[in-house]
Amino acid sequence: MIHRSILEWETIRYGAAADEIPEWAADRIAIVAAASPLAGRGEGVIEHGRRGLRARGIVGVIAAHGCTLEILPKIDFPGEDGVRAISSIRRRLIHMLAVALDLSVDAGRIAALDWQSESLLEILMRLFADKLTDAVRQGMPRRYIEHHDDLPSLRGRLDVRRQFTALTTEPSRLACSHDALSEDVALNRVMKAAVRRLSQVARRAETQRRLRELAFTYADIADVAVAALRWDEVVLDRTNARWRELLRLARLLLSGRFQTTSAGGSDGFSLLFEMSTLFEEYFSRMLRRALAGSGLSVVAQGGRLYCLETADSLRGVFQTRPDILIKRGDAVVQVIDTKWKRIGLKAEDPKKGISQADVYQMMAYGRLYRCDRLTLVYPHHALLGLAEGLVSQYRVTSSEDCLEVATFDIARADEILSRLAAITAVAENASR
């Protein structure tokens, strides 16, 4: 089994070296990647070139028969390289996913994982198998389900209509309607579907063993295809609230992000995430925690004001959705847009590598939302040569609007909330 890990925007070449990949494996991986729903967005998942595969801004795992390619985000960990750096990046990526998808991953379980040799997908599968094993040991969810049976004696209520229609010729049988406590409920069917899917792709012996044990536990639960699962019938209440985290994790592992495919003669699967979307969701959720109790609220993907109106009917066109609006009451006091791309810091470059389109976008937001505090947030990286935070400030020409550029260091796990709150404090102080 060939397994390789690269960072986003890196290229893995064809060849027999330890850091290369056979051309037949590259062909299979490219076919599976092309079948992903993300392949049709932006620049696609990977570029299949003449000399190698080049990753794009999408991270995750792509697996085909006999080979796996793991794509990780480009996050700098000073003083770390090679296997150690890859391990640290996996940890931070899992942390970002846990925050963005509202998952709970305790420190003890994290410490027990093999971060150096297990891929992102294997880690997620192991977490799911461990958490599900712990949950079923405390008892599977059960609910009362209505049953309709023809019995020799009355049980529950008599179904009068059926008794005097279908059973008129069988007076020895009674049409009964009764409630019975059952484990064959929607929540357990979801868990069984997740166990069945992961059993087909897990590679690690320990994960396979746990999934086999879970498959035996769920043997009496009905098999339901993933597309036919009734998510709307899943009921979470005080009796089974501890299953909430597992349900979110199962939804991830059964979602369109986890795509199985059989195309071009290559069977495989992929679990992929757009880093720009993940960074935005992670940042907004953590910022909401950071500003709790401050009197400020965080609205993600809100606003939805239109840039233009048609001249005849005044119908709005070109709707806007800023990544983050910071509001005090109903007033927007700051607009934040996150950008998962690296900026430069060359003294001779007054633009700092910032896209002109991003600046135009923020100027439009300032006008539409009547907000004079505009902030672009980029991931921090070592080549900037300075600490995270405010990189530069600008005044919009002929305006009181202030555009700030800030960076946030994903690699740092300390004082995250206070560092995030500082980004809004900087903007607030700068506008006074």
Secondary structure, 3 states (H helix, E strand, C coil): CEEEEEECCCEEEECCCCCCECHHHHHHHHHHHHCCHHHHCCCCCEEECCCEEEECCEEEEEEECCEEEEEECCCCCCCCCHHHHHHHHHHHHHHHHHHHCCCCCCHHHHHCCCCCCCCHHHHHHHHHHHHHHHHHHCCCCCEEEEEEEEECCCCCEECHHHHCCCCCCCCCCEEEEEEEEECCCHHHHHHHHHHHHHHHHCCCHHHHHHHHHHHHHCCCCCCCCHHHCCHHHCCCCCCCHHHHHHHHHHHHHHCCCEEEEEECCEEEEEEEEEHHHHHHHHHHHHHHHHCCCCCCEEEECCCCCEEEECCCCCCEEEECCCCEEEEECCEEEEEEEECCCCCCCCCCCCCCCCCHHHHHHHHHHHHHCCCCEEEEEEECCHHHCCCCEEEEEEECCCCCCEEEEEEECCCCCCCHHHHHHHHHHHHHHHCC
